[in-house]
C-alpha cells in the first residue's frame, strides 16, 4: 500500500531520518508538479506518494503512471 502524505508530512518524515537535510517543502511540491514523483491533487491540496519521493531521491528506477490523478 502506498504511503500517501501531505507535502509537510513528507518533509517532516525526511527530517526525522536526516536532521541536517536541505530538502524543502517547495522542492517536494515542485517535483510533484513536474510529475517526477507520484502525486494526487485533491482540490487545492497536493498529496505525494512518499515511496515515490524516496525512490526519486535515492535515484532508484520506478514507473510513473502516464497521467497524474486529479480529484476535483
Secondary structure, 3 states (H helix, E strand, C coil): CCCEEEHHHHHHHHHHHCCCCCCCHHHHHHHHHCCCCCEEEECCEEEEEHHHHHHHHCCCCCCCCCCCEEEC
